[in-house]
Amino acid sequence: MRNLLRKLLSNSREKQKPVMGMKLYPSLQKNMEYIQNQLFHSGDLKWRSIRFNQSEGLIVFLESLSDQQRIQKEIIKPIEEKKEGTVDELITSLEITKKSNLNEVPHALVQGNCVLLFEGTAEAIIVDVTAAYKRSISEPVNEGVVRGAHDGFIENLITNLYLVRKRVENPNLVVRYYKVGKATKTKLALLYMQDLANPDLVQEVDHRLGSIAMDTAISPGFIAELIEDNPFSLFQQILFTERPDRAVANLMEGRVVILSDGDPSALILPVTFFAFYQSPDDYHSRWIVGSFIRLIRLVSFIIASLVPALYIAIIGFHPEILPANLIYTVKSSIDRVPFPPIVEALLMQITLEVLREAGVRLPSRVGQTVSIVGGLVIGESVVRAGLVSYPMVIVVALTAISSFVAPSNEISTATRILGFPLMILAAMFGLIGITFGLLFILIHLCKLECFGTAYFAPVMPLRIKDLKDTFTRFPIWSLNQRPHDPHPKRLNQEKYSRGWEHDDPG
């Protein structure tokens, strides 16, 4: 019985296999049978009989993708009112195409189109009646902002393009469409400024997007892994953002932006390490304040990745570094703990990661409470039980807070992971192990590239002029030159940003 069933299934697959360049049948029934077989008699495949020019016809569509009100208003109603004439002139939809290849009809249906078939006609009429289900524009959840625009990208590609175009009313803004994923056919949009973006960069991105060969590529996370230079690196090489203003700012520096239909995130490339520690808030506040906050973020990267390892190295190998009064305090707390500092640190760091993940996965009203209360209860309990010392709780808490300062979630996660090998090196070799670990990280950052751009620029290779907007943010009027890392066509902007100071009063 099983063999018979397999034989029947294999025969049906052979019958359903399309033939390249297959023309429409003269018979309406045969065309409909072919479409049903190609879509495996899907339950959401619907059709309606019509009569036009004394000929029988069918309106075929997928009710899950097509707007039935548009079908009624733009197709059925005009045909029923006229009964005769030319179908192209009666249908009020803006996008109408004709296909003589029967293989293209199922693909048109799964894109949300409606197909008109008539008895004895060698062409199918494809009408765009795609349904639009989208949420309203709202503030990004993952990128909060104190000052500035509060609108963010949503899951609709056309809406996201609107948000960008409204900010860049310039004919030099170019949009190119792509479809990736052999099965999913995910629609992408590549954006760049024709007069700014490097042609070699645009060509390379175009090549990599066109070379994606997967059945599924449904989110920017897939796209980033498929096109980035070094997929095995811990450091994210493509910047994710949900903020249109941030995307536009990078476009105006000569970078390119990739938008994906069905996801509110935009990909920005090429980027450097320091781009992950920059925020739109830096430019919406006074330059001194913005510089101070940015320095805090960069210092937080050092704290989050280095402090636990330094604590382990000092306690295990170099206690003489500590002041005399502090040594007695720390020693009295450590003597009650049966584990070495490395075990304490790993226990607390892993517990912290578990609490963080629980806070993310639980419902929002419960998750925040669980993470805060759980952290307090567990922290107090392990200290009272003598499993962890008080100094270690302070170190881990400082590390956790510092890791959350980064504006980008991807670099925040990388920073926390980076702390684990440094802690192991510190437990094995002390400060010497930390030094070698930091040297390895620095060499790796200097070797990384992102679409031909040095990842650690403008520090390596050193470019003094670009340091104006790296560790700190100089005044806006002094930033009259674009960053060199994306190799834009034009580096210089206006010579005098505050032109009124140089106007001749006479």
Secondary structure as UniProt FT lines:
FT   HELIX           2..16
FT   TURN            20..21
FT   HELIX           28..38
FT   TURN            39..41
FT   TURN            43..44
FT   STRAND          45..52
FT   TURN            53..54
FT   STRAND          55..62
FT   TURN            63..65
FT   HELIX           68..71
FT   HELIX           72..76
FT   HELIX           77..82
FT   HELIX           87..90
FT   STRAND          96..99
FT   TURN            102..103
FT   HELIX           104..110
FT   TURN            111..112
FT   STRAND          113..118
FT   TURN            119..120
FT   STRAND          124..128
FT   HELIX           157..167
FT   TURN            171..172
FT   STRAND          173..180
FT   TURN            182..184
FT   STRAND          186..193
FT   TURN            194..196
FT   HELIX           199..210
FT   HELIX           220..227
FT   TURN            231..232
FT   STRAND          239..241
FT   HELIX           244..251
FT   TURN            252..254
FT   STRAND          256..260
FT   TURN            261..262
FT   STRAND          266..269
FT   HELIX           273..277
FT   HELIX           281..284
FT   HELIX           287..316
FT   HELIX           319..321
FT   HELIX           324..334
FT   TURN            335..336
FT   HELIX           341..361
FT   HELIX           364..384
FT   TURN            385..386
FT   HELIX           390..403
FT   TURN            404..405
FT   HELIX           409..429
FT   HELIX           431..447
FT   STRAND          449..450
FT   TURN            451..452
FT   STRAND          453..454
FT   TURN            455..462
FT   HELIX           464..468
FT   TURN            470..471
FT   HELIX           476..478
FT   TURN            485..486
FT   HELIX           499..502
//
